[in-house]
Amino acid sequence: MQSKVWFVGAGPGDPDLITVKGRDLIAKADAILFAGSLVQAAATQWAPSTCEIKDSKDMTLEQISDWLIAQAGPGKTVIRLQTGDPGLYGALIEMVQPLDAANIAVEVVPGVSSAFAAMACAVESLTLPEVTQTVILTRVEGRTPMPNGESLQELASHHTTLCLFLSITLLPTIERELKAAGWADDAPVLVVHKASWPDEQQIIRGTLADIRERCRAAKINSQAMIVISPTLGARHWSSLKKSKLYDAGFTHRFRRAERPQSKE
């Protein structure tokens, strides 16, 4: 039996938001390396007493790879527990390549992203009919440069839903770039700090013009999801374009139209 390492998405914070598959793997794990700066230790609560559990927050990439390789062995369940989804800003491929070189199999279990958790806790929708059908997951350029064509201004010019990771300290840049892309001062902005974390979650609502001051007043300077979207606040709109899927006049393979479809 070939050695294997599992990369498991722990979700956004609430331990109950880990997938059933991820939880079941933890329950039989021999070794778990979790990202303690972002993943709650509570996410390891299902691990057996014999499991070796280590926090990686002070480890380099090479040390992480070396630990995973040292723990992996035939028949062992070794887990790298990552925040959110392993494929989003999780350095997944950087950690997989040394395992490939060591002939250790890899499997990934997806997780709930903080982008989805932020919208869920705020009771907001990423998409709405005839408002936007597109979601852009990105970050603002900092120490990590952005590829050509992916500046915030260029992405924001589409005026779709923007979910900004790892960018809460760059709110002045966000305001400047979105205004350059044609967003108004009163464009709604949602900031969620530690989305879904029990007793630590904070929801801040504002506009492009005032969200920086609101976040400063709330002392939010890390672990926050920023969402700028034309869908924000739709729960309180007086009129709303409805989904055709549930329209009584819309025929699909599970239901025939009860009346002619509205042309509105």
PASEBA-1860 file (N, C-alpha, C; in nm, 3 decimals):
! residues 264
1> MQSKVWFV> 0.084/-0.120/0.000/0.000/0.000/0.000/0.088/0.125/0.000 ~ 0.063/0.214/-0.096/0.142/0.337/-0.106/0.107/0.434/0.005 ~ 0.207/0.507/0.054/0.183/0.610/0.154/0.099/0.722/0.093 ~ 0.018/0.786/0.177/-0.070/0.893/0.128/-0.082/1.003/0.231 ~ -0.091/1.127/0.182/-0.119/1.243/0.266/-0.248/1.306/0.215 ~ -0.338/1.335/0.308/-0.464/1.400/0.276/-0.455/1.550/0.307 ~ -0.495/1.632/0.210/-0.508/1.776/0.233/-0.657/1.802/0.253 ~ -0.693/1.841/0.375/-0.834/1.853/0.411/-0.869/1.999/0.439
9> GAGPGDPD> -0.973/2.048/0.374/-1.021/2.183/0.403/-1.099/2.184/0.533 ~ -1.053/2.262/0.630/-1.119/2.268/0.760/-1.240/2.361/0.758 ~ -1.258/2.434/0.650/-1.367/2.531/0.644/-1.326/2.665/0.703 ~ -1.422/2.756/0.720/-1.391/2.894/0.757/-1.363/2.919/0.904 ~ -1.401/2.827/0.992/-1.377/2.852/1.134/-1.460/2.765/1.226 ~ -1.590/2.764/1.203/-1.678/2.679/1.284/-1.643/2.533/1.256 ~ -1.601/2.456/1.358/-1.563/2.316/1.335/-1.673/2.234/1.269 ~ -1.798/2.271/1.292/-1.909/2.195/1.235/-1.923/2.215/1.084
17> LITVKGRD> -1.850/2.311/1.029/-1.858/2.335/0.885/-1.756/2.254/0.805 ~ -1.678/2.170/0.871/-1.592/2.078/0.799/-1.681/1.973/0.733 ~ -1.638/1.918/0.619/-1.719/1.818/0.552/-1.722/1.688/0.633 ~ -1.823/1.607/0.607/-1.833/1.477/0.675/-1.712/1.391/0.640 ~ -1.668/1.398/0.515/-1.551/1.320/0.474/-1.427/1.366/0.551 ~ -1.411/1.497/0.565/-1.297/1.549/0.640/-1.301/1.506/0.785 ~ -1.417/1.516/0.846/-1.432/1.476/0.987/-1.402/1.327/1.005 ~ -1.450/1.246/0.912/-1.426/1.101/0.922/-1.277/1.067/0.908
25> LIAKADAI> -1.207/1.141/0.825/-1.063/1.119/0.812/-0.991/1.158/0.941 ~ -1.031/1.271/1.000/-0.971/1.313/1.127/-0.993/1.207/1.234 ~ -1.111/1.145/1.233/-1.145/1.047/1.336/-1.058/0.922/1.332 ~ -0.988/0.901/1.222/-0.900/0.784/1.213/-0.756/0.823/1.183 ~ -0.725/0.950/1.203/-0.592/1.001/1.167/-0.482/0.950/1.259 ~ -0.366/0.926/1.201/-0.246/0.893/1.278/-0.163/1.018/1.306 ~ -0.175/1.117/1.216/-0.099/1.241/1.232/-0.173/1.354/1.162 ~ -0.178/1.470/1.229/-0.243/1.588/1.172/-0.152/1.708/1.188
33> LFAGSLVQ> -0.129/1.778/1.080/-0.055/1.904/1.082/-0.155/2.014/1.046 ~ -0.189/2.100/1.142/-0.291/2.201/1.115/-0.232/2.341/1.118 ~ -0.293/2.428/1.037/-0.247/2.567/1.027/-0.305/2.646/1.143 ~ -0.235/2.647/1.255/-0.288/2.702/1.379/-0.315/2.850/1.378 ~ -0.253/2.925/1.287/-0.278/3.069/1.282/-0.415/3.099/1.222 ~ -0.473/3.000/1.152/-0.599/3.022/1.083/-0.705/2.917/1.115 ~ -0.665/2.798/1.154/-0.757/2.689/1.181/-0.771/2.672/1.332 ~ -0.893/2.667/1.380/-0.915/2.646/1.522/-0.871/2.505/1.562
41> AAATQWAP> -0.806/2.494/1.678/-0.766/2.363/1.727/-0.886/2.272/1.745 ~ -1.004/2.332/1.762/-1.126/2.253/1.778/-1.154/2.166/1.657 ~ -1.096/2.202/1.543/-1.116/2.121/1.423/-1.052/1.984/1.435 ~ -0.964/1.967/1.532/-0.898/1.836/1.552/-0.967/1.754/1.662 ~ -1.081/1.800/1.711/-1.144/1.738/1.827/-1.186/1.593/1.803 ~ -1.202/1.553/1.677/-1.246/1.417/1.648/-1.129/1.320/1.637 ~ -1.007/1.371/1.647/-0.889/1.286/1.632/-0.877/1.187/1.748 ~ -0.828/1.065/1.723/-0.809/0.968/1.831/-0.696/1.012/1.925
49> STCEIKDS> -0.696/0.960/2.045/-0.597/1.000/2.145/-0.455/0.964/2.104 ~ -0.442/0.868/2.015/-0.309/0.824/1.969/-0.254/0.909/1.856 ~ -0.336/1.002/1.804/-0.296/1.083/1.689/-0.192/1.187/1.731 ~ -0.088/1.202/1.650/0.010/1.309/1.673/-0.039/1.435/1.604 ~ -0.059/1.541/1.682/-0.113/1.665/1.629/-0.011/1.776/1.646 ~ 0.017/1.847/1.537/0.118/1.953/1.542/0.065/2.079/1.473 ~ 0.099/2.192/1.530/0.064/2.323/1.475/0.178/2.370/1.384 ~ 0.142/2.415/1.264/0.245/2.453/1.167/0.270/2.603/1.158
57> KDMTLEQI> 0.210/2.683/1.249/0.217/2.828/1.229/0.358/2.886/1.231 ~ 0.454/2.818/1.294/0.591/2.870/1.295/0.685/2.789/1.206 ~ 0.628/2.710/1.115/0.709/2.624/1.028/0.724/2.684/0.889 ~ 0.838/2.656/0.826/0.860/2.695/0.687/0.799/2.589/0.596 ~ 0.790/2.622/0.467/0.737/2.526/0.370/0.817/2.396/0.371 ~ 0.949/2.407/0.377/1.034/2.288/0.378/1.009/2.203/0.503 ~ 0.992/2.268/0.618/0.966/2.194/0.742/0.830/2.125/0.738 ~ 0.732/2.190/0.678/0.600/2.128/0.663/0.610/2.002/0.577
65> SDWLIAQA> 0.676/2.015/0.462/0.691/1.900/0.372/0.768/1.787/0.439 ~ 0.874/1.821/0.509/0.955/1.719/0.576/0.873/1.645/0.682 ~ 0.791/1.718/0.757/0.709/1.656/0.862/0.608/1.561/0.801 ~ 0.542/1.604/0.694/0.442/1.519/0.629/0.506/1.392/0.572 ~ 0.622/1.408/0.512/0.693/1.293/0.455/0.735/1.196/0.566 ~ 0.783/1.252/0.678/0.828/1.167/0.789/0.712/1.090/0.852 ~ 0.594/1.150/0.854/0.479/1.086/0.916/0.412/0.984/0.825 ~ 0.422/1.006/0.696/0.354/0.918/0.601/0.415/0.779/0.601
73> GPGKTVIR> 0.331/0.680/0.593/0.376/0.542/0.587/0.261/0.455/0.540 ~ 0.288/0.337/0.491/0.182/0.248/0.442/0.073/0.226/0.548 ~ -0.049/0.249/0.509/-0.161/0.226/0.599/-0.188/0.340/0.696 ~ -0.105/0.444/0.697/-0.124/0.556/0.789/-0.213/0.664/0.727 ~ -0.292/0.728/0.811/-0.374/0.841/0.767/-0.309/0.969/0.818 ~ -0.246/1.040/0.726/-0.176/1.164/0.758/-0.251/1.280/0.693 ~ -0.278/1.383/0.772/-0.363/1.493/0.725/-0.292/1.627/0.739 ~ -0.297/1.704/0.634/-0.262/1.845/0.639/-0.395/1.919/0.643
81> LQTGDPGL> -0.428/1.979/0.758/-0.556/2.044/0.779/-0.542/2.193/0.751 ~ -0.612/2.241/0.649/-0.595/2.379/0.603/-0.723/2.459/0.618 ~ -0.708/2.588/0.632/-0.824/2.674/0.646/-0.902/2.681/0.514 ~ -1.033/2.700/0.525/-1.115/2.714/0.405/-1.105/2.596/0.314 ~ -1.074/2.623/0.188/-1.052/2.519/0.088/-0.904/2.516/0.052 ~ -0.844/2.397/0.045/-0.699/2.389/0.018/-0.656/2.453/-0.113 ~ -0.747/2.461/-0.211/-0.710/2.514/-0.341/-0.716/2.665/-0.353 ~ -0.760/2.734/-0.246/-0.769/2.880/-0.249/-0.665/2.939/-0.154
89> YGALIEMV> -0.560/2.998/-0.210/-0.455/3.063/-0.131/-0.399/2.970/-0.023 ~ -0.388/2.843/-0.056/-0.344/2.745/0.042/-0.207/2.686/0.016 ~ -0.132/2.741/-0.079/0.002/2.689/-0.113/-0.002/2.538/-0.138 ~ -0.114/2.491/-0.190/-0.134/2.347/-0.208/-0.027/2.284/-0.296 ~ -0.005/2.339/-0.413/0.089/2.277/-0.507/0.232/2.282/-0.454 ~ 0.265/2.388/-0.381/0.399/2.398/-0.323/0.426/2.284/-0.225 ~ 0.322/2.241/-0.155/0.338/2.131/-0.059/0.326/1.994/-0.125 ~ 0.251/1.989/-0.235/0.232/1.861/-0.304/0.357/1.818/-0.380
97> QPLDAANI> 0.428/1.911/-0.440/0.543/1.875/-0.522/0.649/1.792/-0.447 ~ 0.690/1.828/-0.323/0.785/1.744/-0.250/0.729/1.604/-0.220 ~ 0.598/1.595/-0.199/0.536/1.464/-0.176/0.539/1.380/-0.303 ~ 0.513/1.444/-0.416/0.525/1.373/-0.544/0.666/1.319/-0.562 ~ 0.765/1.405/-0.530/0.905/1.363/-0.546/0.940/1.247/-0.455 ~ 0.872/1.238/-0.340/0.898/1.130/-0.244/0.809/1.008/-0.270 ~ 0.734/1.012/-0.383/0.645/0.902/-0.422/0.537/0.876/-0.316 ~ 0.485/0.983/-0.261/0.377/0.974/-0.164/0.249/1.024/-0.231
105> AVEVVPGV> 0.144/0.943/-0.228/0.018/0.980/-0.292/-0.048/1.096/-0.217 ~ -0.127/1.170/-0.289/-0.195/1.287/-0.234/-0.342/1.283/-0.272 ~ -0.428/1.322/-0.178/-0.570/1.339/-0.208/-0.619/1.463/-0.135 ~ -0.711/1.535/-0.201/-0.760/1.661/-0.147/-0.909/1.650/-0.115 ~ -0.947/1.697/0.003/-1.088/1.705/0.043/-1.125/1.853/0.048 ~ -1.216/1.898/-0.036/-1.248/2.041/-0.040/-1.313/2.089/0.088 ~ -1.310/2.221/0.107/-1.369/2.280/0.227/-1.451/2.403/0.194 ~ -1.528/2.450/0.290/-1.611/2.570/0.274/-1.521/2.693/0.281
113> SSAFAAMA> -1.527/2.777/0.180/-1.445/2.898/0.177/-1.504/3.006/0.267 ~ -1.416/3.092/0.318/-1.461/3.206/0.399/-1.548/3.302/0.318 ~ -1.532/3.301/0.185/-1.617/3.386/0.101/-1.763/3.342/0.113 ~ -1.786/3.212/0.111/-1.922/3.161/0.123/-1.974/3.177/0.265 ~ -1.887/3.155/0.363/-1.929/3.169/0.503/-1.965/3.314/0.535 ~ -1.889/3.408/0.480/-1.916/3.550/0.505/-2.053/3.589/0.453 ~ -2.085/3.546/0.332/-2.214/3.580/0.275/-2.328/3.509/0.348 ~ -2.300/3.387/0.393/-2.403/3.311/0.464/-2.438/3.377/0.597
121> CAVESLTL> -2.336/3.416/0.673/-2.364/3.473/0.806/-2.429/3.610/0.794 ~ -2.408/3.678/0.681/-2.470/3.808/0.659/-2.604/3.797/0.587 ~ -2.644/3.675/0.554/-2.766/3.647/0.478/-2.769/3.729/0.349 ~ -2.665/3.712/0.271/-2.651/3.779/0.142/-2.630/3.674/0.034 ~ -2.654/3.714/-0.091/-2.635/3.625/-0.205/-2.524/3.676/-0.294 ~ -2.440/3.586/-0.339/-2.330/3.623/-0.429/-2.381/3.661/-0.567 ~ -2.493/3.604/-0.609/-2.549/3.630/-0.741/-2.697/3.661/-0.728 ~ -2.748/3.738/-0.822/-2.891/3.765/-0.831/-2.929/3.777/-0.978
129> PEVTQTVI> -3.046/3.728/-1.017/-3.090/3.741/-1.156/-3.090/3.886/-1.202 ~ -3.031/3.910/-1.315/-3.027/4.041/-1.382/-2.954/4.148/-1.302 ~ -2.880/4.106/-1.198/-2.794/4.199/-1.123/-2.650/4.161/-1.148 ~ -2.612/4.041/-1.110/-2.484/3.984/-1.150/-2.491/3.833/-1.139 ~ -2.429/3.766/-1.234/-2.421/3.620/-1.236/-2.276/3.573/-1.227 ~ -2.190/3.663/-1.184/-2.047/3.634/-1.183/-1.986/3.671/-1.048 ~ -1.898/3.583/-0.999/-1.826/3.607/-0.874/-1.676/3.600/-0.902 ~ -1.604/3.700/-0.858/-1.459/3.704/-0.873/-1.394/3.687/-0.736
137> LTRVEGRT> -1.316/3.581/-0.720/-1.241/3.558/-0.597/-1.098/3.604/-0.623 ~ -1.052/3.703/-0.550/-0.920/3.757/-0.577/-0.862/3.819/-0.451 ~ -0.750/3.886/-0.466/-0.685/3.957/-0.357/-0.623/4.084/-0.414 ~ -0.586/4.175/-0.326/-0.521/4.299/-0.369/-0.370/4.277/-0.368 ~ -0.305/4.334/-0.466/-0.160/4.318/-0.475/-0.091/4.375/-0.352 ~ -0.003/4.294/-0.293/0.078/4.337/-0.180/0.219/4.289/-0.205 ~ 0.272/4.211/-0.113/0.405/4.153/-0.134/0.402/4.050/-0.246 ~ 0.285/3.988/-0.266/0.269/3.896/-0.378/0.213/3.973/-0.496
145> PMPNGESL> 0.289/3.985/-0.607/0.239/4.062/-0.721/0.125/3.991/-0.793 ~ 0.042/4.067/-0.862/-0.067/4.011/-0.940/-0.022/3.991/-1.084 ~ -0.068/3.885/-1.149/-0.035/3.865/-1.291/-0.094/3.976/-1.377 ~ -0.039/3.992/-1.496/-0.090/4.091/-1.589/-0.238/4.067/-1.616 ~ -0.315/4.175/-1.618/-0.457/4.164/-1.645/-0.542/4.138/-1.523 ~ -0.479/4.125/-1.406/-0.554/4.093/-1.285/-0.543/4.202/-1.178 ~ -0.517/4.324/-1.219/-0.520/4.433/-1.120/-0.663/4.447/-1.070 ~ -0.679/4.500/-0.950/-0.812/4.514/-0.893/-0.898/4.605/-0.980
153> QELASHHT> -0.839/4.710/-1.033/-0.917/4.800/-1.118/-0.972/4.727/-1.240 ~ -0.888/4.642/-1.302/-0.933/4.568/-1.420/-1.044/4.470/-1.384 ~ -1.029/4.399/-1.274/-1.132/4.303/-1.234/-1.260/4.374/-1.191 ~ -1.244/4.487/-1.121/-1.361/4.561/-1.072/-1.439/4.626/-1.184 ~ -1.378/4.644/-1.298/-1.447/4.709/-1.410/-1.566/4.627/-1.461 ~ -1.571/4.500/-1.425/-1.684/4.416/-1.465/-1.808/4.442/-1.379 ~ -1.790/4.506/-1.264/-1.901/4.541/-1.174/-1.983/4.418/-1.133 ~ -1.913/4.311/-1.107/-1.974/4.189/-1.055/-1.941/4.178/-0.907
161> TLCLFLSI> -1.974/4.065/-0.845/-1.940/4.043/-0.705/-1.791/4.019/-0.692 ~ -1.727/4.094/-0.603/-1.584/4.079/-0.574/-1.567/4.029/-0.431 ~ -1.498/3.917/-0.415/-1.462/3.866/-0.283/-1.312/3.879/-0.269 ~ -1.268/3.963/-0.176/-1.127/3.994/-0.162/-1.069/3.925/-0.039 ~ -0.977/3.835/-0.063/-0.905/3.764/0.042/-0.780/3.843/0.081 ~ -0.734/3.824/0.203/-0.601/3.869/0.245/-0.574/4.017/0.216 ~ -0.676/4.100/0.230/-0.662/4.238/0.182/-0.714/4.343/0.280 ~ -0.747/4.308/0.403/-0.810/4.401/0.493/-0.721/4.520/0.530
169> TLLPTIER> -0.589/4.503/0.523/-0.499/4.615/0.553/-0.481/4.709/0.433 ~ -0.547/4.678/0.323/-0.529/4.755/0.200/-0.658/4.825/0.157 ~ -0.741/4.861/0.253/-0.868/4.926/0.220/-0.851/5.058/0.143 ~ -0.748/5.140/0.172/-0.730/5.260/0.089/-0.706/5.227/-0.058 ~ -0.629/5.123/-0.082/-0.604/5.080/-0.221/-0.733/5.030/-0.285 ~ -0.812/4.955/-0.209/-0.938/4.903/-0.261/-1.030/5.017/-0.301 ~ -1.042/5.117/-0.214/-1.127/5.232/-0.245/-1.079/5.303/-0.372 ~ -0.951/5.325/-0.382/-0.895/5.395/-0.498/-0.917/5.316/-0.628
177> ELKAAGWA> -0.890/5.187/-0.624/-0.900/5.106/-0.745/-1.045/5.089/-0.791 ~ -1.136/5.073/-0.696/-1.276/5.057/-0.735/-1.335/5.187/-0.789 ~ -1.297/5.298/-0.730/-1.344/5.426/-0.782/-1.291/5.448/-0.924 ~ -1.166/5.409/-0.948/-1.109/5.420/-1.082/-1.183/5.331/-1.181 ~ -1.244/5.224/-1.130/-1.319/5.132/-1.216/-1.465/5.172/-1.230 ~ -1.502/5.287/-1.169/-1.636/5.339/-1.188/-1.736/5.308/-1.078 ~ -1.690/5.251/-0.967/-1.780/5.225/-0.855/-1.805/5.356/-0.779 ~ -1.927/5.373/-0.731/-1.965/5.496/-0.662/-1.923/5.494/-0.516
185> DDAPVLVV> -1.914/5.612/-0.456/-1.879/5.623/-0.314/-1.975/5.544/-0.226 ~ -2.103/5.540/-0.265/-2.203/5.473/-0.182/-2.223/5.326/-0.217 ~ -2.131/5.268/-0.296/-2.140/5.125/-0.328/-2.130/5.045/-0.198 ~ -2.221/4.949/-0.175/-2.220/4.875/-0.048/-2.101/4.781/-0.037 ~ -2.046/4.773/0.085/-1.932/4.687/0.114/-1.963/4.607/0.240 ~ -1.928/4.481/0.236/-1.944/4.393/0.352/-1.807/4.342/0.394 ~ -1.776/4.353/0.522/-1.653/4.297/0.578/-1.693/4.203/0.691 ~ -1.645/4.080/0.684/-1.674/3.983/0.790/-1.542/3.933/0.847
193> HKASWPDE> -1.523/3.957/0.974/-1.403/3.912/1.045/-1.431/3.776/1.107 ~ -1.345/3.678/1.076/-1.358/3.542/1.129/-1.500/3.488/1.109 ~ -1.540/3.484/0.984/-1.673/3.433/0.951/-1.695/3.294/1.006 ~ -1.802/3.277/1.081/-1.847/3.151/1.141/-1.772/3.111/1.266 ~ -1.668/3.185/1.307/-1.595/3.149/1.429/-1.687/3.175/1.549 ~ -1.713/3.075/1.630/-1.800/3.095/1.748/-1.746/3.206/1.838 ~ -1.832/3.302/1.869/-1.802/3.412/1.963/-1.698/3.512/1.913 ~ -1.648/3.495/1.791/-1.546/3.589/1.740/-1.586/3.658/1.611
201> QQIIRGTL> -1.687/3.611/1.546/-1.731/3.668/1.419/-1.779/3.812/1.436 ~ -1.739/3.899/1.344/-1.789/4.036/1.341/-1.832/4.070/1.199 ~ -1.947/4.133/1.187/-1.999/4.174/1.057/-2.002/4.327/1.052 ~ -1.934/4.382/0.954/-1.929/4.528/0.937/-1.988/4.561/0.800 ~ -2.086/4.647/0.799/-2.145/4.694/0.673/-2.114/4.842/0.655 ~ -2.090/4.879/0.532/-2.063/5.018/0.504/-2.066/5.044/0.355 ~ -2.000/5.151/0.316/-1.989/5.186/0.175/-1.842/5.197/0.139 ~ -1.818/5.211/0.011/-1.680/5.226/-0.033/-1.614/5.346/0.033
209> ADIRERCR> -1.691/5.448/0.063/-1.637/5.571/0.121/-1.609/5.559/0.271 ~ -1.684/5.477/0.342/-1.668/5.477/0.488/-1.626/5.344/0.550 ~ -1.609/5.240/0.470/-1.580/5.108/0.528/-1.445/5.106/0.600 ~ -1.350/5.185/0.553/-1.219/5.188/0.620/-1.232/5.236/0.764 ~ -1.307/5.345/0.784/-1.323/5.399/0.918/-1.405/5.306/1.006 ~ -1.503/5.240/0.948/-1.584/5.145/1.025/-1.500/5.026/1.073 ~ -1.413/4.979/0.987/-1.326/4.867/1.025/-1.222/4.911/1.128 ~ -1.173/5.032/1.113/-1.077/5.085/1.210/-1.143/5.097/1.348
217> AAKINSQA> -1.266/5.144/1.351/-1.338/5.160/1.478/-1.363/5.024/1.544 ~ -1.383/4.921/1.460/-1.408/4.786/1.511/-1.278/4.709/1.536 ~ -1.164/4.773/1.506/-1.031/4.714/1.526/-1.014/4.584/1.447 ~ -1.063/4.586/1.325/-1.049/4.470/1.237/-0.930/4.494/1.145 ~ -0.827/4.414/1.159/-0.707/4.431/1.076/-0.648/4.298/1.030 ~ -0.724/4.189/1.046/-0.676/4.059/0.999/-0.793/3.964/0.984 ~ -0.770/3.854/0.914/-0.867/3.745/0.899/-1.008/3.795/0.867 ~ -1.016/3.875/0.762/-1.145/3.931/0.722/-1.169/3.910/0.573
225> MIVISPTL> -1.291/3.880/0.539/-1.334/3.872/0.400/-1.403/4.003/0.363 ~ -1.363/4.059/0.250/-1.423/4.183/0.200/-1.505/4.149/0.077 ~ -1.631/4.189/0.077/-1.718/4.166/-0.038/-1.774/4.299/-0.086 ~ -1.751/4.329/-0.213/-1.812/4.445/-0.277/-1.900/4.389/-0.388 ~ -2.029/4.420/-0.383/-2.120/4.357/-0.478/-2.246/4.439/-0.497 ~ -2.299/4.441/-0.620/-2.428/4.507/-0.643/-2.544/4.428/-0.583 ~ -2.518/4.308/-0.530/-2.624/4.228/-0.469/-2.644/4.260/-0.321 ~ -2.550/4.327/-0.259/-2.556/4.348/-0.115/-2.679/4.431/-0.076
233> GARHWSSL> -2.748/4.383/0.027/-2.866/4.453/0.075/-2.994/4.419/0.003 ~ -2.990/4.325/-0.091/-3.107/4.292/-0.172/-3.223/4.240/-0.089 ~ -3.195/4.188/0.026/-3.300/4.138/0.115/-3.403/4.246/0.147 ~ -3.360/4.370/0.142/-3.447/4.481/0.180/-3.495/4.564/0.060 ~ -3.468/4.516/-0.062/-3.516/4.589/-0.179/-3.667/4.573/-0.191 ~ -3.734/4.676/-0.242/-3.879/4.671/-0.259/-3.919/4.587/-0.380 ~ -3.831/4.574/-0.478/-3.859/4.490/-0.595/-3.735/4.408/-0.627 ~ -3.759/4.290/-0.682/-3.650/4.197/-0.707/-3.685/4.110/-0.827
241> KKSKLYDA> -3.594/4.097/-0.920/-3.614/4.005/-1.031/-3.605/3.862/-0.977 ~ -3.706/3.782/-1.009/-3.712/3.647/-0.955/-3.644/3.547/-1.049 ~ -3.599/3.437/-0.990/-3.538/3.331/-1.068/-3.641/3.265/-1.158 ~ -3.606/3.243/-1.284/-3.697/3.178/-1.378/-3.721/3.032/-1.339 ~ -3.628/2.971/-1.270/-3.641/2.830/-1.234/-3.767/2.803/-1.154 ~ -3.806/2.898/-1.069/-3.922/2.878/-0.982/-4.046/2.953/-1.031 ~ -4.035/3.019/-1.147/-4.148/3.092/-1.204/-4.255/2.992/-1.249 ~ -4.380/3.019/-1.211/-4.489/2.927/-1.246/-4.508/2.917/-1.396
249> GFTHRFRR> -4.458/3.016/-1.471/-4.472/3.013/-1.615/-4.352/2.952/-1.687 ~ -4.261/2.895/-1.612/-4.138/2.841/-1.671/-4.144/2.688/-1.672 ~ -4.126/2.631/-1.790/-4.128/2.485/-1.804/-3.987/2.429/-1.801 ~ -3.966/2.325/-1.722/-3.840/2.250/-1.729/-3.873/2.102/-1.714 ~ -3.775/2.017/-1.713/-3.801/1.873/-1.724/-3.869/1.813/-1.602 ~ -3.879/1.889/-1.493/-3.946/1.839/-1.374/-4.085/1.900/-1.353 ~ -4.118/2.007/-1.429/-4.245/2.075/-1.406/-4.288/2.148/-1.532 ~ -4.415/2.138/-1.563/-4.470/2.213/-1.676/-4.525/2.346/-1.626
257> AERPQSKE> -4.518/2.445/-1.714/-4.566/2.578/-1.678/-4.714/2.576/-1.645 ~ -4.750/2.650/-1.539/-4.890/2.660/-1.500/-4.959/2.774/-1.573 ~ -4.881/2.869/-1.624/-4.934/2.985/-1.696/-4.826/3.034/-1.789 ~ -4.860/3.118/-1.887/-4.758/3.170/-1.978/-4.647/3.242/-1.901 ~ -4.523/3.224/-1.947/-4.410/3.286/-1.878/-4.412/3.436/-1.892 ~ -4.384/3.505/-1.782/-4.380/3.650/-1.784/-4.266/3.698/-1.872 ~ -4.288/3.805/-1.945/-4.186/3.863/-2.033/-4.109/3.974/-1.964 ~ -4.138/4.000/-1.840/-4.069/4.107/-1.767/-3.924/4.069/-1.740
END
